Amino acid sequence: MTLYRNLNGDSNVVSYEASEDSIVVVFRSGRYSHYLYDFSRPGKVVVERMKALAIQGHGLNSYISSVVKDNFAKKW
């Protein structure tokens, strides 16, 4: 896992792990901490944007909250 840089200092995202066709995001709070997003759900374009935001360390939590919402492949 890569620690999320959290440049604004107020993100619920703790870390992430990106692969070729998916990203796992670990959140600080909530019933489940790990969420898998992949090319099947929510889709390639969204996952690639999430990967870019994760690398930037800014905007990932907001993007998930406003665009992706509950469109994930798996949570645990």
KASULQUI-V283051 format. One record per residue. N is the residue number from 1. SS is DSSP state (A for helix, B for strand, O for the rest). OMEGA is omega in whole degrees, -180 to 180 (999 if undefined). NEAR is the number of other ideal C-beta (glycine too) atoms within 10 Angstrom. Layout:
{{N/SS/OMEGA/NEAR} {N/SS/OMEGA/NEAR}}
This chain:
{{1/O/176/11} {2/B/177/12} {3/B/177/11} {4/O/-174/24} {5/O/175/15} {6/O/-175/16} {7/O/177/11} {8/O/178/11} {9/O/-176/6} {10/O/-177/8} {11/O/173/19} {12/O/179/17} {13/B/179/22} {14/B/-177/15} {15/B/-180/16} {16/B/173/21} {17/B/-178/14} {18/B/172/18} {19/O/-177/11} {20/O/-174/8} {21/O/-179/11} {22/B/171/18} {23/B/172/21} {24/B/179/20} {25/B/178/26} {26/B/-178/18} {27/B/-180/19} {28/O/-176/13} {29/O/-178/7} {30/O/-178/9} {31/O/177/6} {32/O/-179/11} {33/O/-176/14} {34/B/178/15} {35/B/176/21} {36/B/174/16} {37/B/-179/24} {38/B/-175/19} {39/O/178/15} {40/O/-179/11} {41/O/18/15} {42/B/178/20} {43/O/-174/14} {44/A/-176/11} {45/A/-179/9} {46/A/-180/19} {47/A/179/23} {48/A/176/14} {49/A/178/18} {50/A/178/23} {51/A/179/18} {52/A/179/13} {53/A/178/20} {54/A/179/22} {55/A/179/14} {56/A/-178/12} {57/O/-176/16} {58/O/172/16} {59/O/-176/18} {60/A/-179/26} {61/A/179/19} {62/A/179/15} {63/A/179/16} {64/A/-178/24} {65/A/-173/10} {66/A/-175/9} {67/A/-173/12} {68/A/179/20} {69/O/-178/9} {70/O/-177/8} {71/O/180/12} {72/O/-179/18} {73/O/-175/15} {74/B/173/13} {75/B/179/15} {76/O/999/8}}
